[in-house]
């Protein structure tokens, strides 16, 4: 994996988690439950919900939301999918060419 792809990947998963967290919280799921299902801490969920994360991740989050990916994974969580199934779905986001192109573009803007 190239350095550019690695940097892009470091944006994709947090952006997906932020988008999914917002959907689940809006539906009334407690932060601790969201954290368990996404394999992260409640503190991370709190940061996502309060908007306390990087501008680059926020920009990519909008792209992930517009593709409908976050809604599909949130539906999996709501329907009781296992943590490993949810993790596999998050991994699939990285294989989405449109999302990776957006992530690469955002990553490339870092130094500008």
Secondary structure, 3 states (H helix, E strand, C coil): CCHHHHHHHHHHHHHHHHHHHHHHHHCCCCHHHHHHHHCCCHHHHHHHHHCCCCHHHHHHHHHHHHCCHHHHHHHHHHCCCCHHHHHHHHHHHCCCHHHHHHHHHHHHHHHC
